[in-house]
Amino acid sequence: MVRAWRAVGHACGSRLVVLSPPYRNPTSLGSVERGVDLPLGGLVFGDGDATIAVLADLTALSYRAPWAVPCLALPARQEPLLLLVTELRDRLVLVHRSAARSVDDWAQVARHVRRRAGPTPAELARWVARRLRQRELEVPLRHQFEEALQGTPADAGLSVASYSRLFAHYGIYTARDWRALGRLAVYAASGRLGERRTSASISLRTVCEYARRYLGVPYHVLAERLGWEWVLEAALRTARYVAAERRHAAHRAPGPASQRSHVSVTQTAP
């Protein structure tokens, strides 16, 4: 079905445009297949006469580049249509067309991304589990993010060490590491600087430490990029859960302990 609507989209002039930091100079995305080359922190803006076909293109792209933020130019009174695209419903940024503003107002697109609601623990866990193609990780990851972001005990029957032993089958991150990444992702999602500075869940000093440890970047890189998806993607690449993909390059999903990385990550406080 997605492929069929993509064909309609090409016939109706579906257009995908990429905005990369600092989000001033858009470039056209020639094909969905080129999505694997998108930079971390990139936004993909879809526009066209057939909204559902544009959504199909954005959905297909989300499988190629799940770290990109999907944005959609939406005519008035079409929001119920989004319920048909469950893969993007939680992440999609809507930019309503207005006669007063050009659709090509890229600063407006960036502002909409900054105002997007932050991810929930369930959304973070689902994103990671899908990226790793390990759906059995979704529930234990959600427990870690719930404890880190909401203060909800992960599970009365399992200790931090028990969760860490479970996660060790898939890679090097422990339960405390996943909790730290949840806080970092939510911090990155709070696009207004004032919100970042007053975040009660994480201090600026800790953010700087986490950015270098898990993402391999200084704070100013974290501050200039939009979205939370790229944070999780960068953390997975740093710890070698996934590799930066390129077109025509084979990609293998991580598996049990036989595919674990040997990169060392220092544990963090809960």
Buried (B, 14 or more C-beta within 10 A) or exposed (E): EBEEBBEBBEEBEBBBBBBBBEBEEBEEBEEBEBBBBBEBBBBBBBBBEBBBBBBBBBBBBBEBBBBBBBBBBBEEEEEEEBEEBEBBEBBBBEBBEEEEEEBEEBEBBBBBBBEBEBBBBBBBBBBBBBBBEBEEBBEBBBBBBBBBBEEEEBBEEBEBEBBBEBBBBBBBBBBBBBBBBBBBBBBBBBBEEEEBEEBEBBEEEBBBBBBBBBBEBEBEBBEEBBBBBBBBBBBBBBBBBBEEBEEEEEEEEBBEEEBBBEEEBEEBEE
